[in-house]
Amino acid sequence: MQRVLTVSAGPTHSFSKALRPRIDLIAGEGVAGDAHCGMTVKHRSRVAVDPTKPNLRQVHLIHHELFAELAAAGFSVRPGDLGENLLTEGVDLLNLPRGARLMLGAGAVIEITGLRNPCNQLNAFQPGLMEALVWRAGDGTLIRKAGVMAVVLQGGPVQPGDLIEVTLPQGPHERLERV
């Protein structure tokens, strides 16, 4: 079953986000009341470079299966700890193509824009966590496992237990890159 397990939001640029009973997605902006909500970039490092760029990081999703993998490696990570807005189950987020659409619950729709590019704040949260989420494969390819980012196409409420319906884009599929 593909579903939303938890939803989180935070009004400040802090590392973790508070769990909520529901979040409201706003078309073209993101999660209502979240620090990253807006049509233009909100992440501090990106604002410093060019605050007029479009916000491709309106919603952050992480797959629940990652938490089990991290626990097996000795890390203690709970929902909301890594700053995600949506914790999902049963969706292979990291292997979705760019442009995949996820219908959440009764009608909210988001479009996957790329991979989350994690930062060293992960190691401040728990030493070694950055290396557990980003490393180089044997062929030199950089592997990022800290979730995916999306934009909101159609707003609406999202809450734990909501089903997720995935629609893949037409034509050739583009692999996710960092955004």
C-alpha positions as a printed NumPy array, in Angstrom:
array([[  0.   ,   0.   ,   0.   ],
       [  1.292,   3.452,  -0.91 ],
       [  0.413,   5.951,   1.786],
       [  1.41 ,   8.925,   3.885],
       [  2.626,   7.89 ,   7.354],
       [  3.319,  11.3  ,   8.925],
       [  3.17 ,  14.975,   7.996],
       [  5.416,  17.707,   9.386],
       [  5.955,  21.444,   9.086],
       [  7.999,  24.124,  10.778],
       [  7.814,  27.916,  10.603],
       [ 11.573,  28.424,  11.102],
       [ 14.701,  27.237,   9.317],
       [ 15.483,  24.646,  11.964],
       [ 16.797,  21.165,  11.211],
       [ 13.771,  19.095,  12.303],
       [ 10.061,  19.739,  11.764],
       [  7.162,  19.157,  14.164],
       [  4.692,  16.382,  13.455],
       [  1.196,  17.651,  12.665],
       [ -2.205,  15.971,  12.476],
       [ -2.495,  17.491,   8.969],
       [ -0.77 ,  19.921,   6.641],
       [ -2.286,  22.069,   3.917],
       [ -0.565,  22.235,   0.538],
       [ -0.825,  25.484,  -1.425],
       [ -0.536,  25.298,  -5.227],
       [  2.693,  26.883,  -6.455],
       [  3.978,  27.545,  -2.94 ],
       [  4.271,  24.455,  -0.731],
       [  3.246,  23.627,   2.823],
       [  1.218,  26.349,   4.575],
       [  3.128,  27.683,   7.575],
       [  6.406,  25.999,   6.627],
       [  9.641,  28.002,   6.356],
       [ 10.185,  26.698,   2.82 ],
       [  6.762,  27.773,   1.536],
       [  6.884,  30.214,  -1.36 ],
       [  7.147,  30.59 ,  -5.116],
       [ 10.839,  31.539,  -4.985],
       [ 13.705,  29.757,  -3.212],
       [ 13.574,  29.746,   0.588],
       [ 16.589,  27.603,   1.488],
       [ 19.108,  30.044,   2.98 ],
       [ 22.087,  29.077,   0.797],
       [ 19.995,  29.412,  -2.366],
       [ 18.497,  32.748,  -1.294],
       [ 22.055,  34.053,  -0.837],
       [ 22.903,  33.144,  -4.453],
       [ 19.687,  34.287,  -6.193],
       [ 16.449,  34.884,  -4.26 ],
       [ 14.435,  35.181,  -7.51 ],
       [ 14.927,  31.549,  -8.622],
       [ 11.802,  29.353,  -8.606],
       [ 11.307,  27.196,  -5.526],
       [ 11.705,  23.583,  -6.647],
       [ 11.923,  22.459,  -2.984],
       [  8.394,  23.257,  -1.772],
       [  7.73 ,  19.796,  -0.294],
       [ 10.314,  17.349,   1.098],
       [  9.451,  13.636,   1.062],
       [ 11.322,  10.752,   2.685],
       [ 10.479,   7.06 ,   2.418],
       [  9.85 ,   5.325,   5.75 ],
       [ 11.992,   2.392,   4.659],
       [ 15.058,   4.645,   4.993],
       [ 14.472,   4.897,   8.754],
       [ 14.723,   1.101,   9.122],
       [ 17.953,   1.159,   7.109],
       [ 19.386,   3.907,   9.318],
       [ 18.329,   2.072,  12.492],
       [ 20.159,  -1.031,  11.273],
       [ 23.269,   1.159,  10.881],
       [ 22.946,   2.39 ,  14.492],
       [ 21.171,   5.714,  13.998],
       [ 18.085,   6.843,  15.876],
       [ 15.875,   8.867,  13.52 ],
       [ 12.206,   9.61 ,  14.117],
       [  9.573,  11.108,  11.796],
       [ 10.193,  14.828,  11.303],
       [ 13.814,  14.609,  12.495],
       [ 15.302,  15.029,   9.01 ],
       [ 13.087,  17.974,   8.108],
       [ 10.718,  16.112,   5.822],
       [  7.164,  17.289,   5.246],
       [  5.873,  13.857,   4.225],
       [  7.003,  10.445,   5.393],
       [  5.776,   7.868,   2.884],
       [  5.412,   4.11 ,   2.811],
       [  5.487,   1.844,  -0.221],
       [  6.662,   4.437,  -2.772],
       [ 10.15 ,   4.015,  -4.248],
       [ 10.76 ,   7.764,  -4.102],
       [ 14.439,   7.727,  -5.045],
       [ 13.768,   5.866,  -8.289],
       [ 10.88 ,   7.998,  -9.503],
       [ 11.631,  10.019, -12.628],
       [ 11.627,  13.792, -12.69 ],
       [  8.073,  14.964, -13.331],
       [  6.36 ,  12.027, -11.608],
       [  3.137,  13.178,  -9.975],
       [  1.799,  12.014,  -6.658],
       [ -1.87 ,  12.447,  -5.808],
       [ -2.2  ,  12.635,  -2.051],
       [ -5.452,  11.922,  -0.244],
       [ -8.543,  13.614,  -1.595],
       [ -6.877,  15.585,  -4.361],
       [ -3.617,  17.353,  -3.553],
       [ -1.089,  16.8  ,  -6.354],
       [  2.672,  17.299,  -6.202],
       [  5.32 ,  16.882,  -8.896],
       [  8.752,  15.46 ,  -8.123],
       [ 11.528,  17.901,  -9.073],
       [ 14.66 ,  16.138,  -7.827],
       [ 16.712,  14.73 ,  -4.996],
       [ 17.272,  16.496,  -1.709],
       [ 20.839,  17.658,  -1.435],
       [ 21.641,  17.126,   2.25 ],
       [ 24.084,  19.274,   4.166],
       [ 26.539,  18.846,   7.031],
       [ 23.819,  19.709,   9.565],
       [ 23.128,  15.958,   9.413],
       [ 26.424,  15.286,  11.217],
       [ 25.588,  17.884,  13.865],
       [ 22.299,  16.038,  14.426],
       [ 24.025,  12.64 ,  14.66 ],
       [ 27.722,  12.082,  13.855],
       [ 28.197,  10.049,  10.682],
       [ 24.633,  10.574,   9.416],
       [ 25.77 ,  12.538,   6.357],
       [ 27.958,   9.65 ,   5.236],
       [ 25.055,   7.225,   5.744],
       [ 22.855,   9.301,   3.434],
       [ 25.384,  10.385,   0.783],
       [ 28.244,   8.301,  -0.597],
       [ 29.943,   7.278,  -3.842],
       [ 29.095,   3.997,  -5.533],
       [ 31.877,   1.803,  -6.915],
       [ 31.615,   3.527, -10.32 ],
       [ 31.984,   6.971,  -8.709],
       [ 28.306,   7.892,  -8.958],
       [ 27.139,  10.041,  -6.042],
       [ 24.245,   8.36 ,  -4.22 ],
       [ 21.829,  10.608,  -2.29 ],
       [ 19.267,   8.921,  -0.051],
       [ 17.898,  11.879,   1.961],
       [ 14.604,  12.022,   0.071],
       [ 13.092,  13.901,  -2.82 ],
       [ 11.719,  17.373,  -3.388],
       [  8.493,  18.407,  -5.104],
       [  6.35 ,  21.363,  -6.088],
       [  2.623,  21.628,  -5.412],
       [  0.451,  21.538,  -8.524],
       [ -2.904,  21.263,  -6.77 ],
       [ -3.379,  22.227,  -3.144],
       [ -5.343,  20.507,  -0.436],
       [ -5.072,  18.88 ,   2.973],
       [ -2.755,  15.927,   3.578],
       [ -2.774,  13.776,   6.692],
       [ -1.4  ,  10.482,   7.959],
       [ -3.131,   7.512,   6.346],
       [ -3.841,   9.3  ,   3.057],
       [ -3.283,   7.08 ,   0.041],
       [ -0.719,   7.998,  -2.607],
       [ -1.32 ,   7.452,  -6.311],
       [  1.751,   7.752,  -8.553],
       [  1.521,   8.861, -12.189],
       [  4.665,   8.668, -14.299],
       [  5.393,  11.317, -16.957],
       [  4.966,  10.599, -20.672],
       [  8.006,  10.055, -22.858],
       [ 11.53 ,   9.259, -21.791],
       [ 12.047,   9.371, -18.05 ],
       [ 14.714,  11.652, -16.596],
       [ 16.671,  10.435, -13.579],
       [ 16.438,  12.612, -10.522],
       [ 19.273,  15.042,  -9.919],
       [ 19.809,  17.24 ,  -6.883],
       [ 17.714,  20.384,  -6.607]])
